[in-house]
Amino acid sequence: MPVGATITRPRFAGPDADKLDKFAQLMERLWNEHRTAFVQAGDERIYCFGGNDHIVIVAEELFGNLVEVQTPLGNVSMRPGEDGVVNAVLDEPDKAKASLGEIIERTIQVLERYYYSPYGAKVVRY
């Protein structure tokens, strides 16, 4: 997908849909403003965004493929379903230190601070 290309906004369902929508908006902004080099994995181009131990791994299709969110609180995987709704699940819920919604909310905060703070990246403590 070329830089500046229009990204189809994903649809989410469930109790955390509003947080996931905010996350998608942030990812669209990062995609357009901070995308750099990719890693070629077979036929796919894989991009990573992150800082302060919060990493988002996406394929070039963004929410049209697997999106992984890796944090100290737990990990979240998102995949588009056959109905067009992106399904987000908490990986290893027994080991997670927070709910899916809390992880997404915290990831938004950390990435916004990392990429857009006027004072640069700040270390986030738990």
C-alpha positions in Angstrom: 0.0 0.0 0.0 1.6 3.3 -1.1 2.3 6.0 1.5 -0.8 8.2 1.8 -3.1 5.6 0.4 -6.6 5.6 1.8 -7.0 2.9 4.4 -10.3 1.3 4.9 -11.3 1.8 8.5 -11.8 -1.6 10.2 -15.0 -2.5 12.0 -15.0 -3.8 15.5 -17.6 -5.3 17.7 -18.0 -6.1 21.4 -17.4 -4.2 24.6 -14.0 -2.8 23.6 -15.0 -1.7 20.1 -14.6 2.0 21.0 -11.1 1.5 22.3 -10.2 -0.6 19.3 -11.5 2.1 16.9 -9.3 4.7 18.6 -6.4 2.2 18.2 -7.2 1.9 14.5 -7.3 5.7 14.1 -3.8 5.9 15.8 -2.4 3.1 13.6 -3.7 4.9 10.4 -1.9 8.1 11.6 1.3 6.2 12.4 1.0 4.4 9.0 0.9 7.7 7.1 3.4 9.6 9.2 5.9 7.2 10.6 6.1 4.1 8.4 9.7 3.3 7.5 11.4 0.1 6.4 9.7 -3.3 6.2 10.8 -6.9 6.6 10.0 -9.2 3.7 8.3 -12.4 5.0 7.5 -14.5 2.0 5.1 -12.5 -0.1 4.3 -10.1 2.8 5.8 -6.8 4.0 5.8 -6.6 7.7 6.1 -3.3 9.6 6.6 -2.6 13.3 5.7 0.4 15.3 6.4 0.9 19.0 8.3 2.2 21.9 8.7 1.6 25.7 8.0 -2.1 25.3 4.8 -1.7 23.4 5.1 -3.1 19.9 2.5 -3.3 17.1 3.3 -5.6 14.2 1.3 -5.3 11.0 1.3 -6.5 7.5 1.0 -4.1 4.6 -2.7 -4.6 4.5 -2.9 -3.2 8.0 -6.2 -4.4 9.5 -6.8 -6.7 6.4 -4.4 -9.2 7.9 -3.0 -10.2 11.3 -2.2 -7.3 13.7 -0.2 -8.2 16.8 0.1 -6.0 19.9 2.8 -7.0 22.3 3.1 -5.3 25.7 4.3 -6.0 29.3 0.7 -6.3 30.3 -0.2 -9.0 27.7 -0.6 -9.5 24.0 -3.5 -9.0 21.7 -4.1 -10.5 18.2 -6.5 -9.0 15.7 -7.7 -10.7 12.5 -10.5 -9.8 10.1 -13.4 -12.2 10.2 -15.4 -13.5 7.2 -18.1 -10.9 8.1 -15.7 -8.0 7.8 -15.5 -7.4 11.5 -12.0 -7.4 13.0 -11.8 -9.9 15.9 -9.5 -9.0 18.7 -8.5 -11.6 21.3 -6.2 -11.6 24.3 -3.4 -14.1 23.8 -2.8 -16.3 26.8 -5.5 -14.7 29.0 -4.3 -16.6 32.1 -0.9 -14.8 31.9 -2.2 -11.4 31.0 -1.9 -8.7 33.7 -4.8 -6.6 32.2 -7.9 -7.0 30.1 -7.9 -6.6 26.3 -9.5 -3.1 26.6 -6.9 -2.0 29.2 -4.0 -3.3 27.0 -5.3 -1.4 24.0 -6.0 1.8 25.9 -2.5 1.7 27.5 -0.9 0.9 24.1 -2.6 4.0 22.6 -1.3 6.2 25.5 2.3 4.9 25.2 2.5 5.1 21.4 1.0 8.6 21.3 3.5 9.7 24.0 6.3 8.0 22.1 5.6 9.4 18.7 3.9 12.7 19.4 5.2 14.0 22.8 6.9 17.4 22.3 9.5 16.2 24.8 10.3 13.0 23.0 9.9 9.4 24.2 9.5 8.9 27.9 10.0 5.7 29.8 6.7 4.3 31.1 6.8 2.5 34.5 4.2 0.0 35.7 
